[in-house]
Amino acid sequence: MSLINSSGFMEIAIIAHDGKKADLIEFLIKNEAVLHNEKIRLIGTGTTGGKAEAAGFKTQRMLSGPLGGDAQIAGRVAEGITKMVFFFKDPLSSHPHEADINMLIRVCDVHNVPLATNEATAQLLLDAIAQQL
Ligand SMILES: O=C(CO)COP(=O)(O)O
């Protein structure tokens, strides 16, 4: 399983529900030494991506999650462009686009793409890839 896509980058998707956005930004800042590596490309759902950009992380923004951003990222996972997903889900809230959320998770499993749905898992994944950069 290669984590580098055909463009030569490790594209990581960053997504967070509203209740987890602050945690994700804090996670990015804590790991900025790895995330600013020239081989890493960040993409994100609309609002999450905007907050990451505001925190100093160059991020290609997709549509907002509820407007189809999760589906766009699922497409990139299916096409082998996005190689890892950090999705800080809020398990205590319901979401109108639950079908998109579940579809993204399913597509990651179909294509064997590493998916972290919480910070502990995201940290383990990032620590692992730091060795490969
Ligand atoms: O709802 C989301 C993921 O399901 C996140 O979308 P935003 O980053 O646009 O808020």
The ligand as an SDF file (V2000), in Angstrom:
LIG
                    3D

 10  9  0  0  0  0  0  0  0  0999 V2000
  -19.6750   18.1710    8.0430 O   0  0  0  0  0  0  0  0  0  0  0  0
  -18.5030   17.9160    7.8870 C   0  0  0  0  0  0  0  0  0  0  0  0
  -18.0650   16.5180    7.6830 C   0  0  0  0  0  0  0  0  0  0  0  0
  -19.1390   15.5900    7.6880 O   0  0  0  0  0  0  0  0  0  0  0  0
  -17.4600   18.9920    7.9160 C   0  0  0  0  0  0  0  0  0  0  0  0
  -17.7600   19.9520    6.9320 O   0  0  0  0  0  0  0  0  0  0  0  0
  -17.1900   21.4360    7.0960 P   0  0  0  0  0  0  0  0  0  0  0  0
  -15.6920   21.3150    7.2670 O   0  0  0  0  0  0  0  0  0  0  0  0
  -17.5400   22.1570    5.8220 O   0  0  0  0  0  0  0  0  0  0  0  0
  -17.8550   22.0180    8.3340 O   0  0  0  0  0  0  0  0  0  0  0  0
  1  2  2  0
  2  3  1  0
  2  5  1  0
  3  4  1  0
  5  6  1  0
  6  7  1  0
  7  8  2  0
  7  9  1  0
  7 10  1  0
M  END
$$$$
